[in-house]
Amino acid sequence: MNEKKKQERAVVHLEKDGQHYYYGNLKALTDHWDKDAIGVSYAYLKNLNISGDKPFVNDKCVIRRGIIITSKRHHSND
């Protein structure tokens, strides 16, 4: 019997200039945006406890961390 599992994945949400961008982790975000663009470095962000309730906010952006919940995974032989 194949077990169906609910998938949960971390997501990092960047809000900048009224636009919304989503990344799998802080490193991916800071690989795409440099310190000049978002006003903060990866080294600084990784030491913060960013969450949906405790975002990082500065004059250039807002960064939140959360969870994406997807439907249960179905195997092709189900």
Secondary structure, DSSP 8 states (H G I E B T S, - for coil): -----EEEEEEEEEEETTEEEEESSHHHHHHHS-HHHHS--HHHHTTS---SSS-EE-SS-EEEEEEEEEEE---TT-
